[in-house]
Amino acid sequence: MQYLATVVCVWHPETDELLFEGSSSTLSVEEIRGVVGPDFPGKPEPMAAYPLSAAHGRRLLGMMGLGFNGEGKFQVSREPVRATLKSASGH
């Protein structure tokens, strides 16, 4: 069984530089849909990034115990836990 984490990324709107990334292995698809609404799929493709409004992105980050007050393009994805742990250790 593959365990997926929820990852919220914020990208610079002009340079596509990653400004902020937060992940949670406990935030479920149902919780994401509770914030974003039915536009977020019930069975999202792993590693596929879905655009978010800044308000939705900040709310999901808050549910992770994180915060980002800057501006940028917000995205949410579901990624294998192993990939997110490797990514976190590489920063």
GIPEUR-V51723 format. One record per residue. BURIAL is + if it has 16 or more other C-alpha atoms within 10 Angstrom, else -. Layout:
BEGIN
BURIAL + BURIAL
END
This chain:
BEGIN
- + - + - + + + + + + + + + + + + + + + + + - + - + - + - + - + - + - + + + - + + + + + + + + + + + - + + + - + + + - + - + + + - + - + - + + + - + - + - + + + - + - + - + - + - + - + - + - + + + + + + + + + - + + + - + + + + + + + + + + + + + - + - + + + - + - + - + + + - + - + - + + + + + + + + + + + + + + + + + + + + + - + - + + + - + - + - + - + - + - + -
END
